[in-house]
Amino acid sequence: DCFFPCPYGSQVILIVFCFFHSSGFSIVLCVCVYVCAWFALTNLSLFSLFPHRISLNTLTLNVKSDKVYTRHGVPISVTGIAQMKIQGQNKQMLAAACQMFLGKSENEIAHIALETLEGHQRAIIAHLTVEEIYKDRKKFSEQVFKVASSDLVNMGISVVSYTLKDVHDDQDYLHSLGKARTAQVQKDARIGEAKNKRDAVIREANAIQEKVSAQYMNEIEMAKAQRDYELKKAVYDIEVFTKKAESEMAYQLQVAKTKQQIEEEKMQVMVVERSQQIMLQEQEITRKEKELEAKVKKPADAERYRLEKLAEAERLQLIMEAEAEAESIKMRGEAEAYAVEARGRAEAEQMAKKAEAFQNYKEGAMVDMLLEKLPLMAEEISKPLSAANKVTMVSSGGSEIGAAKLTGEVLDIMTRLPETIEKLTGVSISQVKTVFQTICLFKC
């Protein structure tokens, strides 16, 4: 709700309803309720409804500033193209736009925005030079856009874009800027042409002067000769011929000297060139020798030294490893020999005692050995059963079943062993008691 004071002492209550359409328009319905003091006194009230629309379309403005004086006092005309619109997405800017432009047509809104933008454009032109505006149009456009945006946003209008379209003047100032470089080039060309013409004229004048001087001298000589023609004709003729001959000889001599000097200079140049070539060849030879030494000799020496050291270290390592291996083999051999010798002595002593016992107690010793092996025999008999994963026992009903039958099978095999032993050795297990007593008496 926006409230505005009424000049007649009343109060205007403005209620704004915004409806957005898919075509881009925003329909703003404003309901204005006027409460006037005069109707309040007479207990009367008037409610009036005024529907209004405000366009949210983009406005294209042609901003012209004619004959604006720049910083250096040069009048120029500038034309810019600005795109702007009333911002409908921002509630604060929309409310400000309603306050400023509600009830105004699109042309009136465009005129207000154009006047504001044109004022900022003129102000910025006044702070810049013609060169700055003409050469850096982007900078000028950015300044106008920045200043105008900050001012128009308070009216609810946002500047979408601003582009400088045209810059011209009535004094041909911009045209003169383009001619400056051309004029400079033309001036240099004219100066060069004038210098060449001047030199040609000077040389021509010198030639004419020499010609005139020679002509005057000849006329003087001719006058003298005419005056003394009769008296000195022969002398002057001799002198003329002599001077001509000397002049010709001097000319030829000078030509010969010049040619000789040229030949000498050529020889000097050839000598210097040859000396420089020899020096360059010597430097190239020195460079190649140093390059050969740096790239081939020194790396080869370093590689040879490295290989020698590696071979020496490998040889020492092999010697030390061989010596250590020999010492280890020697000590291991001595230990094994001592162990074999001790084991041999023990086994020999044991065998001797066993032989003596067997000699004295043949049957008893044999029974003793058999008794020692009985547990091993029982273990070997039952070992196949321990490796079985599954045992299936079949009974006819007249014998034991389960684990008793399994152990009974093992015991049955064990009870048959004495008969087998007696058949193999001739010794009866029943004599074990007597034999044990005899062995015990013997050991005691």
QUIVEN-V726355 format. One line per field, one symbol per residue. ss: DSSP state (@ for helix, = for strand, . for the rest). Layout:
ss = ???
This chain:
ss = .====.....==========.....==========.@@@@@....==...........===========.....============....@@@@@@@@@@@....@@@@@@@@@@@@@@@@@@@@@...@@@@@@.@@@@@@@@@@@@@@@@@@@.============....@@@@@@@@@@@@@@@@@@@@@@@@@@@@@@@@@@@@@@@@@@@@@@@@@@@@@@@.@@@@@@@@@@@@@@@@@@@@@@@@@@@@@@@@@@@@@@@@@@@@@@@@@@@@@@@@@@@@@@@@@@@@@@@@@@@@@@@@@@@@@@@@@@@@@@@@@@@@@@@@@@@@@@@@@@@@@@@@@@@@@@@@@@@@.@@@@@@@@@@@@@@@@@@@@@@@@@................@@@@@@@@@@@@@.@@@@@@@@@...@@@@@@@@@@@@@@@.
